[in-house]
Amino acid sequence: MHFLMMILSWAIFYSLHTTLTASKLKRFLEATWPDRMKWYRLFYSILSTVLFLGILGQALFLPRQVMFLPGPIHLYSGYMIATLGVVLITRSLKSISFPSFLGYPPKNSDQMESLQVSGVYSHTRHPLYLGLLLVFSGYLLVAGHLGALIHWTCLVLYLPVGIYFEEKNLIQKFGAPYRLYQEEVPVFFPFLFKKKRA
């Protein structure tokens, strides 16, 4: 029962993420409440954080149903992979305006969100998602229990859906420059050798 509740919690979290970031919903809300839309991203960020913290709290009470006992190789690999994920997430967030990411309305045009194509974004279009996958994969190797596998599986199942809708939003927002970016940079896993942007 605990594990089913965890799966349901992730399903709700990811469904809300996809729904609240959908362009059609944003257009509807902009037409209905144009004055309040400047706070939409902040509301979304707060709601997502609260739900995510709720899932983490719920995970603390999951029964530890062991699938395998992590050995030294599992532990070393898991910590290395998770650390790489944290570094990737940190570098991804450095490339974007943190207030804008959280949803604070920009005060002037210089603070408007722009298309990021440099740094880690020059190797993968979705470094935040890739970083999360690495963190969850590392956690699975270190923990070795069913709860960790559920977290990892839910994320892996959601990623294609999340990336699909996020790409649609980015195409609508940035247009031709983003389509060119799609042609030059892989959606997820970086190319080891690729042409430099002109």
C-alpha positions as CSV (number, residue, x, y, z in Angstrom):
1,M,0.0,0.0,0.0
2,H,2.9,2.4,0.9
3,F,4.5,1.8,-2.5
4,L,1.2,2.3,-4.4
5,M,0.7,5.6,-2.6
6,M,4.3,6.7,-3.6
7,I,3.5,5.8,-7.3
8,L,0.3,7.8,-7.1
9,S,2.1,10.7,-5.5
10,W,4.6,10.8,-8.3
11,A,1.9,10.5,-10.9
12,I,0.0,13.5,-9.4
13,F,3.3,15.5,-9.2
14,Y,4.3,14.8,-12.8
15,S,0.7,15.3,-14.1
16,L,0.5,18.7,-12.4
17,H,3.9,19.6,-13.7
18,T,2.8,18.9,-17.3
19,T,-0.6,20.5,-16.9
20,L,0.6,23.7,-15.3
21,T,3.4,24.3,-17.8
22,A,1.1,23.6,-20.8
23,S,0.9,26.5,-23.3
24,K,-2.8,26.1,-23.8
25,L,-3.5,26.5,-20.1
26,K,-1.3,29.6,-19.9
27,R,-3.0,31.2,-22.9
28,F,-6.4,30.5,-21.3
29,L,-5.3,32.0,-18.0
30,E,-3.7,35.0,-19.7
31,A,-7.0,35.7,-21.5
32,T,-9.0,35.2,-18.3
33,W,-6.8,36.9,-15.6
34,P,-4.1,38.9,-17.5
35,D,-3.2,40.9,-14.4
36,R,-2.5,37.9,-12.3
37,M,-0.5,35.9,-14.8
38,K,2.8,37.6,-13.8
39,W,2.6,35.6,-10.6
40,Y,1.7,32.3,-12.3
41,R,5.3,30.9,-12.4
42,L,5.9,31.8,-8.7
43,F,2.6,30.0,-7.8
44,Y,3.8,27.0,-9.8
45,S,7.2,27.0,-8.2
46,I,5.8,27.1,-4.7
47,L,3.2,24.4,-5.4
48,S,5.9,22.1,-7.0
49,T,8.2,22.6,-4.1
50,V,5.5,21.8,-1.5
51,L,4.5,18.7,-3.4
52,F,8.1,17.6,-3.9
53,L,8.9,18.0,-0.2
54,G,5.7,16.0,0.6
55,I,6.9,13.2,-1.6
56,L,10.3,13.3,0.2
57,G,8.6,13.2,3.6
58,Q,6.5,10.3,2.4
59,A,9.6,8.4,1.2
60,L,11.1,8.5,4.7
61,F,8.3,6.2,5.9
62,L,8.5,3.7,3.1
63,P,9.3,0.2,4.2
64,R,12.9,-0.7,3.3
65,Q,12.2,-3.7,1.0
66,V,15.8,-4.6,0.0
67,M,16.3,-5.7,-3.6
68,F,20.1,-6.0,-3.4
69,L,22.8,-5.2,-0.8
70,P,25.0,-2.5,-2.2
71,G,28.6,-3.5,-2.4
72,P,31.7,-1.2,-2.6
73,I,31.3,-0.9,-6.4
74,H,27.6,0.0,-6.1
75,L,28.3,2.6,-3.4
76,Y,31.3,4.2,-5.2
77,S,29.4,4.3,-8.6
78,G,26.2,5.5,-7.0
79,Y,27.9,8.4,-5.2
80,M,29.9,9.4,-8.3
81,I,26.8,9.4,-10.5
82,A,24.7,11.3,-8.0
83,T,27.5,13.8,-7.5
84,L,27.8,14.3,-11.2
85,G,24.0,14.9,-11.3
86,V,24.2,17.5,-8.6
87,V,27.0,19.3,-10.4
88,L,25.1,19.3,-13.7
89,I,21.9,20.7,-12.0
90,T,24.0,23.4,-10.2
91,R,25.7,24.4,-13.5
92,S,22.3,24.4,-15.3
93,L,20.8,26.8,-12.7
94,K,23.8,29.1,-12.9
95,S,23.0,29.7,-16.6
96,I,19.6,31.0,-16.0
97,S,18.2,33.8,-13.9
98,F,17.2,32.3,-10.5
99,P,14.4,34.9,-9.8
100,S,13.0,34.3,-13.2
101,F,13.2,30.5,-12.7
102,L,11.3,30.8,-9.4
103,G,8.7,33.1,-11.0
104,Y,9.5,36.6,-9.9
105,P,8.2,39.0,-12.5
106,P,11.1,40.8,-14.3
107,K,11.5,44.5,-13.5
108,N,12.9,45.4,-16.9
109,S,13.7,43.9,-20.3
110,D,17.3,43.0,-19.2
111,Q,15.8,40.5,-16.8
112,M,13.6,38.8,-19.4
113,E,14.2,35.1,-19.8
114,S,16.4,34.3,-22.9
115,L,17.2,31.1,-24.8
116,Q,20.3,29.5,-23.2
117,V,22.6,27.8,-25.6
118,S,26.0,28.1,-23.8
119,G,27.7,26.1,-21.0
120,V,25.9,22.8,-20.3
121,Y,23.1,23.9,-22.6
122,S,25.5,23.6,-25.5
123,H,25.8,19.8,-24.9
124,T,22.2,18.8,-23.9
125,R,18.9,20.7,-24.2
126,H,17.6,19.4,-20.9
127,P,20.5,19.4,-18.4
128,L,18.2,19.7,-15.4
129,Y,16.3,16.5,-16.3
130,L,19.6,14.7,-17.1
131,G,20.9,15.8,-13.7
132,L,17.8,14.5,-11.9
133,L,18.1,11.2,-13.7
134,L,21.8,10.9,-12.6
135,V,20.8,11.7,-9.0
136,F,18.0,9.2,-8.9
137,S,20.2,6.6,-10.6
138,G,23.0,7.1,-8.0
139,Y,20.5,6.9,-5.2
140,L,19.2,3.6,-6.6
141,L,22.7,2.1,-6.6
142,V,23.5,3.3,-3.1
143,A,20.1,2.4,-1.5
144,G,19.3,-0.9,-3.3
145,H,15.7,-0.9,-2.1
146,L,12.3,-1.0,-3.8
147,G,11.4,2.6,-2.9
148,A,14.5,3.9,-4.8
149,L,13.5,1.8,-7.8
150,I,10.0,3.4,-7.7
151,H,11.4,6.9,-7.7
152,W,13.7,6.1,-10.6
153,T,11.1,4.3,-12.6
154,C,8.5,7.1,-12.2
155,L,11.1,9.6,-13.4
156,V,12.2,7.6,-16.4
157,L,8.5,7.1,-17.4
158,Y,7.8,10.8,-17.1
159,L,10.9,12.2,-18.9
160,P,9.7,11.6,-22.5
161,V,6.4,13.2,-21.7
162,G,7.9,16.1,-19.8
163,I,10.5,16.8,-22.5
164,Y,7.9,16.6,-25.3
165,F,5.7,19.2,-23.8
166,E,8.6,21.4,-22.7
167,E,9.9,21.4,-26.2
168,K,6.5,22.5,-27.5
169,N,6.5,25.4,-25.1
170,L,10.0,26.4,-26.0
171,I,9.3,26.3,-29.7
172,Q,6.3,28.5,-29.2
173,K,8.3,30.9,-27.0
174,F,11.5,31.2,-29.0
175,G,10.4,30.1,-32.5
176,A,13.1,29.6,-35.2
177,P,16.1,30.0,-32.9
178,Y,15.0,27.1,-30.8
179,R,14.4,24.9,-33.9
180,L,17.9,25.6,-34.9
181,Y,19.1,24.8,-31.4
182,Q,17.2,21.5,-31.7
183,E,19.1,20.6,-34.8
184,E,22.5,21.3,-33.2
185,V,22.2,20.0,-29.7
186,P,20.9,16.6,-28.6
187,V,17.7,16.4,-26.6
188,F,19.2,14.6,-23.6
189,F,22.4,12.6,-23.7
190,P,25.3,14.8,-24.9
191,F,27.4,14.0,-27.9
192,L,31.0,13.3,-26.9
193,F,32.2,14.9,-30.1
194,K,30.0,17.5,-31.9
195,K,30.4,20.6,-34.0
196,K,30.8,23.9,-32.2
197,R,28.1,26.5,-32.7
198,A,29.0,29.2,-35.2
